[in-house]
C-alpha cells in the first residue's frame, strides 16, 4: 500500500468530506430557522462566525491577561497564544502573562493569578470547560474584569472556538469513504477528561460508524496526558495493537486525534514491518509535517484547527471588551482545516514561519 500514489483521489475525498460537513451544517441551520423564525435565528448564537469579529476601535490603553499554559507538544496552542499577544499589541494594548503547564489545575491557577495583576480583560482557555471555570469568571466580573474564551466557552462571555463536531465529521466521513465503510478501526487521543474536544471527536467517529454494519470500532486507546513523552506512548500503544491484530489487513485504519501519537504509531508500523494500516491525523506540527513531507509516515489525511486565526480573533475580542465595546456573549466558530499528503511541504513551510515568529514574540513574555 502506498498512500502517496493517488493524490487526485485523496484531494477529491477531502473535498467531499468538507462539502459533506458544510452541507449538514447549513441543513441544520435551515431547520433551526424554520423552528425559530427568521428574526430569532438572526440573533441566535448558533450562527456566529468569527468573520463577524472586526478589529477593535482605537481607544485607551488596556491590559489583557493571557495564561501561557502550553507544553513542548502543544505547538498549535502556542501559535494561538502568539496571535492573541500580537493582536493585543497591534491594537495598542499591554499583555500580562503567567506561565503554566498544559493541565486544567495549572491553567486555572494562572487565570486566578492574573486577576491580581491589574488587568482589564482575561483570556481563558484552553483546557477547562465553562462549568469548571465559572467561579473564576464570576470573580473576574465582580472586579470589573471582562472575560473571553479561547477555544472553550466561558460563563457570561464571548468565545472563539474551532468547530469540534465539524472536525470529527470531516475526518470521519473521509475515513468512511476511503475504506469503503468496512473493516476494523482503532482510534487514540489523550486520556478522557483531559481535553474535552478529543472526547467529542472520538465519540463522534464511533457514532458515525455505529450505523455502518460492516464497520467495527475497537475500544478507545488511552494516550495519557500531555505532560508525558507522547510519541513514545503512541509507539507503545500501536505496538500492542499490532500484536493483537497480526494479520495484514486486519486493521482498516488507525485514527489519531493528536499528532505525537501519529508519529509514534508510524514508528511502530515501521518497526513491525507493516505497511497495511493507513493513518489519519488531527493537528499539525513542524515535526509531524517534516515526516509527512518526507513520506516517512503513511498518513492519508489530516485535519487541523486554525489556532492562529482563533487566537487573533480572541485577542481582538479581549481588547474590544476591555475598552467597553458592546460584544454579545456568543461563541464565534472557525471551520476546520484539511490537508492531504501532497500539501504537506507547503504546510510545513508555513508552520515553520509561524513557529519562528511565535517563539520570538512569546519568549518576551515567558513563553
C-alpha positions, 0 to 999 in steps of 0.5 A, spaced: 500 500 500 502 506 498 498 512 500 502 517 496 500 514 489 493 517 488 493 524 490 487 526 485 483 521 489 485 523 496 484 531 494 477 529 491 475 525 498 477 531 502 473 535 498 467 531 499 468 530 506 468 538 507 462 539 502 459 533 506 460 537 513 458 544 510 452 541 507 449 538 514 451 544 517 447 549 513 441 543 513 441 544 520 441 551 520 435 551 515 431 547 520 433 551 526 430 557 522 424 554 520 423 552 528 425 559 530 423 564 525 427 568 521 428 574 526 430 569 532 435 565 528 438 572 526 440 573 533 441 566 535 448 564 537 448 558 533 450 562 527 456 566 529 462 566 525 468 569 527 468 573 520 463 577 524 469 579 529 472 586 526 478 589 529 477 593 535 476 601 535 482 605 537 481 607 544 485 607 551 490 603 553 488 596 556 491 590 559 489 583 557 491 577 561 493 571 557 495 564 561 501 561 557 499 554 559 502 550 553 507 544 553 513 542 548 507 538 544 502 543 544 505 547 538 498 549 535 496 552 542 502 556 542 501 559 535 494 561 538 497 564 544 502 568 539 496 571 535 492 573 541 499 577 544 500 580 537 493 582 536 493 585 543 499 589 541 497 591 534 491 594 537 495 598 542 494 594 548 499 591 554 499 583 555 500 580 562 502 573 562 503 567 567 506 561 565 503 554 566 503 547 564 498 544 559 493 541 565 486 544 567 489 545 575 495 549 572 491 553 567 486 555 572 491 557 577 494 562 572 487 565 570 486 566 578 493 569 578 492 574 573 486 577 576 491 580 581 495 583 576 491 589 574 488 587 568 482 589 564 480 583 560 482 575 561 483 570 556 481 563 558 482 557 555 484 552 553 483 546 557 477 547 562 470 547 560 465 553 562 462 549 568 469 548 571 471 555 570 465 559 572 467 561 579 473 564 576 469 568 571 464 570 576 470 573 580 473 576 574 466 580 573 465 582 580 472 586 579 470 589 573 474 584 569 471 582 562 472 575 560 473 571 553 474 564 551 479 561 547 477 555 544 472 553 550 466 557 552 466 561 558 460 563 563 457 570 561 462 571 555 464 571 548 468 565 545 472 563 539 472 556 538 474 551 532 468 547 530 469 540 534 463 536 531 465 539 524 472 536 525 470 529 527 465 529 521 470 531 516 475 526 518 470 521 519 466 521 513 473 521 509 475 515 513 468 512 511 469 513 504 476 511 503 475 504 506 469 503 503 465 503 510 468 496 512 473 493 516 476 494 523 478 501 526 482 503 532 482 510 534 487 514 540 487 521 543 489 523 550 486 520 556 478 522 557 477 528 561 483 531 559 481 535 553 474 535 552 474 536 544 478 529 543 472 526 547 467 529 542 471 527 536 472 520 538 465 519 540 463 522 534 467 517 529 464 511 533 457 514 532 458 515 525 460 508 524 455 505 529 450 505 523 455 502 518 454 494 519 460 492 516 464 497 520 467 495 527 470 500 532 475 497 537 475 500 544 478 507 545 486 507 546 488 511 552 494 516 550 495 519 557 496 526 558 500 531 555 505 532 560 508 525 558 513 523 552 507 522 547 510 519 541 513 514 545 506 512 548 503 512 541 509 507 539 507 503 545 500 503 544 500 501 536 505 496 538 500 492 542 495 493 537 499 490 532 500 484 536 493 483 537 491 484 530 497 480 526 494 479 520 495 484 514 489 487 513 486 486 519 486 493 521 482 498 516 485 504 519 488 507 525 485 514 527 489 519 531 486 525 534 493 528 536 499 528 532 505 525 537 501 519 537 501 519 529 508 519 529 509 514 534 504 509 531 508 510 524 514 508 528 511 502 530 508 500 523 515 501 521 518 497 526 513 491 525 514 491 518 507 493 516 505 497 511 497 495 511 494 500 516 493 507 513 493 513 518 489 519 519 491 525 523 488 531 527 493 537 528 499 539 525 506 540 527 513 542 524 515 535 526 509 531 524 509 535 517 517 534 516 515 526 516 509 527 512 513 531 507 518 526 507 513 520 506 516 517 512 509 516 515 503 513 511 498 518 513 492 519 508 489 525 511 489 530 516 485 535 519 487 541 523 484 547 527 486 554 525 489 556 532 492 562 529 486 565 526 482 563 533 487 566 537 487 573 533 480 573 533 480 572 541 485 577 542 481 582 538 475 580 542 479 581 549 481 588 547 474 590 544 471 588 551 476 591 555 475 598 552 467 597 553 465 595 546 458 592 546 460 584 544 454 579 545 456 573 549 456 568 543 461 563 541 464 565 534 466 558 530 472 557 525 471 551 520 476 546 520 482 545 516 484 539 511 490 537 508 492 531 504 499 528 503 501 532 497 500 539 501 504 537 506 511 541 504 507 547 503 504 546 510 510 545 513 513 551 510 508 555 513 508 552 520 515 553 520 514 561 519 509 561 524 513 557 529 519 562 528 515 568 529 511 565 535 517 563 539 520 570 538 514 574 540 512 569 546 519 568 549 518 576 551 513 574 555 515 567 558 513 563 553 
